[in-house]
């Protein structure tokens, strides 16, 4: 008969414990799914839906204006509507270029808001000044000497803040511009 010595017994027990420990260290990472809260999404949805409704109503008003005055305009992906009334010369204006333009700004109801006869010509650096986004976009569709009519939706103009007492929040504007 064979009886293991006490030393070999403890060595076997230690080996078994060490093997178990090593196996437990190599367990794959947990595959538990972490669920994030949807409360924020639910809180945002009414705001997003409200803005979508504002855009839809604004777009309907612009479309009615276009039909009433029989203006045929192109539309960019951002919603800017434009018509090049007179072509200029050279290549289109690029970001970083300094532009000087004559302008007239009015509302869809025809109310005259601003014009270069009263305020002087406007000069700015494209994409690097604080002009409204719709104006930056429009001049890049034009070249020197060109004239255009624009309908700039509120999100590209004065948005939710408006412009003092002259332009109310969420109000599209019309601009007639001439690049010098």
C-alpha positions in Angstrom: 0.0 0.0 0.0 1.0 3.5 -0.7 0.4 6.3 1.7 1.2 9.8 0.7 3.5 11.7 2.9 2.1 14.8 4.7 4.3 17.0 2.6 3.0 15.6 -0.7 -0.6 15.9 0.5 -0.1 19.6 1.3 1.7 20.1 -2.0 -1.3 18.6 -3.9 -3.7 20.7 -1.9 -1.7 23.8 -2.6 -1.5 23.0 -6.3 -5.2 22.5 -6.5 -5.9 25.8 -4.7 -3.4 27.6 -7.0 -5.0 26.1 -10.1 -8.4 27.2 -8.9 -7.2 30.7 -8.2 -5.6 31.0 -11.6 -8.7 29.8 -13.3 -10.8 32.4 -11.5 -8.4 35.2 -12.6 -9.0 34.3 -16.3 -12.7 34.7 -16.2 -13.9 36.7 -19.2 -15.2 40.2 -18.4 -18.8 40.5 -17.5 -21.2 40.8 -20.4 -23.9 42.5 -18.3 -25.6 45.3 -20.2 -25.5 48.7 -18.6 -28.8 50.5 -19.2 -28.7 54.2 -19.4 -31.5 56.4 -18.3 -34.1 57.4 -20.9 -35.3 60.2 -18.8 -33.2 62.8 -20.6 -34.5 61.6 -24.0 -38.1 61.9 -22.8 -37.4 65.4 -21.6 -35.8 66.5 -24.9 -38.6 65.1 -27.1 -41.2 67.8 -26.4 -38.5 70.4 -27.1 -37.5 68.8 -30.4 -41.1 68.3 -31.4 -41.9 71.9 -30.6 -39.0 73.1 -32.8 -40.0 70.8 -35.6 -43.6 72.2 -35.5 -42.1 75.8 -35.6 -40.0 74.9 -38.6 -43.0 73.3 -40.4 -45.2 76.4 -39.8 -42.4 78.7 -40.9 -41.9 76.6 -44.0 -45.6 76.8 -44.8 -45.5 80.6 -44.5 -42.5 80.8 -46.8 -44.2 78.6 -49.4 -47.3 80.8 -49.3 -45.2 83.9 -49.8 -43.4 82.3 -52.8 -46.7 81.3 -54.4 -48.3 84.7 -53.7 -45.5 86.7 -55.3 -44.6 83.9 -57.9 -41.0 83.9 -56.9 -39.1 80.8 -58.1 -36.2 80.1 -55.8 -33.7 77.3 -55.2 -33.4 75.8 -51.8 -30.2 74.6 -50.1 -30.0 71.7 -47.6 -30.2 74.1 -44.7 -33.4 75.7 -45.9 -32.0 78.9 -47.3 -34.0 79.9 -50.4 -32.2 82.1 -53.0 -32.6 83.4 -56.5 -29.6 84.9 -58.3 -31.1 88.0 -60.0 -27.9 89.1 -61.7 -24.8 87.1 -62.3 -21.5 88.6 -61.3 -18.0 87.9 -62.6 -15.2 85.6 -61.4 -15.4 82.6 -59.1 -17.7 82.3 -56.2 -16.9 84.0 -52.9 -15.0 81.7 -50.5 -14.8 81.4 -46.8 -12.2 84.0 -45.5 -12.9 86.5 -48.3 -13.9 90.0 -47.3 -17.2 91.0 -48.8 -18.9 94.3 -49.2 -22.6 94.4 -50.0 -25.6 96.6 -50.4 -28.7 95.1 -48.8 -32.3 95.5 -48.0 -33.9 93.4 -45.2 -37.6 93.0 -44.8 -40.2 90.6 -43.3 -42.6 88.4 -45.1 -45.4 91.0 -44.5 -43.3 93.5 -46.5 -42.1 95.6 -43.5 -38.7 97.2 -44.3 -36.3 96.4 -41.4 -32.8 97.4 -42.5 -31.2 98.8 -45.7 -27.8 100.0 -46.8 -29.2 103.4 -47.8 -29.8 104.1 -44.1 -27.1 101.9 -42.4 -24.4 102.0 -45.1 -22.9 99.1 -46.9 -22.1 96.0 -44.9 -18.6 94.6 -45.0 -17.6 91.3 -43.3 -15.3 88.3 -43.6 -17.1 85.3 -44.8 -17.4 82.5 -42.1 -15.4 84.6 -39.7 -17.7 87.4 -38.5 -20.9 87.6 -36.6 -23.3 88.0 -39.5 -26.3 85.7 -39.6 -25.5 82.2 -40.9 -27.9 82.5 -43.9 -25.9 85.5 -45.2 -22.6 83.6 -44.9 -24.1 80.7 -46.8 -25.7 82.9 -49.5 -22.7 85.0 -50.4 -20.8 81.7 -51.1 -23.3 80.9 -53.8 -22.5 84.2 -55.5 -19.6 86.1 -57.1 -18.5 89.7 -57.2 -21.1 92.0 -58.8 -23.9 89.4 -58.3 -27.4 90.3 -57.0 -29.7 87.9 -55.2 -33.0 87.6 -53.4 -32.9 85.5 -50.3 -35.5 84.1 -47.9 -33.6 83.2 -44.8 -35.4 80.9 -42.3 -35.3 81.9 -38.6 -32.8 79.2 -37.7 -30.3 80.8 -40.1 -31.2 84.3 -39.1 -32.2 85.5 -35.6 -33.7 82.3 -34.3 -35.5 82.2 -31.0 -34.0 85.5 -29.8 -35.2 87.7 -32.6 -33.6 91.1 -33.1 -34.9 93.6 -30.6 -38.3 95.1 -31.6 -37.7 94.8 -35.3 -37.6 91.0 -35.8 -39.7 88.7 -33.6 -38.4 85.3 -32.5 -38.8 82.5 -35.1 -39.4 85.0 -38.0 -37.9 84.4 -41.4 -36.4 87.4 -43.2 -36.1 88.4 -46.8 -32.9 90.0 -48.1 -32.0 91.6 -51.4 -28.3 91.8 -51.7 -25.7 93.0 -54.2 -22.1 92.1 -53.8 -19.7 94.9 -54.7 
